[in-house]
């Protein structure tokens, strides 16, 4: 569906003509046979391109039925696009270099540049941007220029599966230039499918004319079989992350047991939060209640149940907020499972809990007339 422009849109008009004057076959002067109007958004404002189409006027010429259009149009935009190259590159850079979301892009275009695009239109242009970047990354001339000063290649392959049962994305990277060569999502991780990717990597290396010095992976059976078949003389080693994870398996298991023990010892967070919140509600109810002296004595039934009173040891509002913040911090520490072989989560959990304990002790020691309470 074509883009609908508001009726009051003010366009800047630009006329484009065919660059050649004569027919390439019979050398007759070309004749303007039609006009094509192309409206688009640019950062300089709405633009209307008037493309003068031309053809050979001689019906007997084989080129008579071929219509020529101005090549300059492609330097401004592509056919059927509603944005220029400037807006297109702006979208791609902010989405993939600065990680802006589609709603952010849409709002910035609308507020700053007065360009109204729907979210599905922006998503369509972003997919085209990805395709163009991928095509450029795989261009033979670009690859040859990137590897001009590199004598040998170090290749790696690994798979990423978002969730169990989903396709696994396999990516082949070259580590000397730190460049992703290609990736493909595979439904099956069989040796035949993986070998197809390794074969493609071999073709790329032969195209560059560079020897492969080393392969790195997590040494899945499919990787080992495929690399041994296509690169029989090339060493195949573990990648650093998988190597450290396998070496530190015993340490990580002990670290996991330590986390279980710490979680078992640090208990009662929810009970503390419930008590603090209950005292808050009781305090709020008392503050909103009508003072006793304003209620006539004969208005209170003899069998009425006394209203809930605030406990004598109720926690002040400022103190209760601090207690809740401490509970939230401890819960975040206990739920933190991010880390790796070089940063065991149990060790980081112990250090963080020690810091919280020291902070509580400092607060207790600073309280006048009180001593640190032992739990």
C-alpha angles and dihedrals in degrees: 000000000000120000113263113226122203113255093240095053112135110216129197105223123218123183119213125191133192110274096224122067102199137045113267091224109038099017093230118147112266120248124221103238103171147354128236119202117207120184121193146159120255132168087251090059136270112335131198117201116204105200114194108213119208141186140174110283095213110095090201093059115097089225093057093096094047114093118208123210130193114277090209090074090072090056090061102035142329126262114284093009119132095202134058128238091263093060091040093054091044090056094048095046095050094043099048104023099038097024096231116172123237093254089052091051091046093050094046092050091049099044102037105026101024091233114143114204127160120238093248091052090052091048090051092053091046091055089052090049090054091050092051093048091048091050091050093048089055096045110125095224093049092049093048090052092048092052098039093110097036117096101190138016132236111199131193134186130194139159131227122198114189093202136354111279094024127110116279116232110220116198129191115204135182110221102197093063091025090232131148107229101189144319136206135187112232127194090201128044095201121144091250093056094046092046089058089061092047089050090053090051089052090053091051091051091049090048090055092044092229126132119237107238100182144002122211129192143127087274099243111177092251091052093048093049096045096046093046090052097048099031106030095163098042120097117241116208139176117262115244097252096051092041093054092044092053093044092049095047093113092045092050091049091053089046090053091053090050090054090052091052093048092049089049091053098043100064138137099059093131092048091053091049091049092052093049093047091047091053090048091053092048091050092049091049092051093048091052095045121106113257113259095235091060093058116080114240093232090054092068114082116236092235095046117135113239115252119252111271129208112262115249091239095048115153115244117244094250092050093047090054090053091049092051091049091053091050091051091049093050092047090053090050093050092049096048107112098157118118142080144228092299094046108038111201094221092057091049090047091054092049092049094048089049090054091050091049091050090049092052091048091052091052092049092047091050092055109103117238093009136099129213109278117227118221 
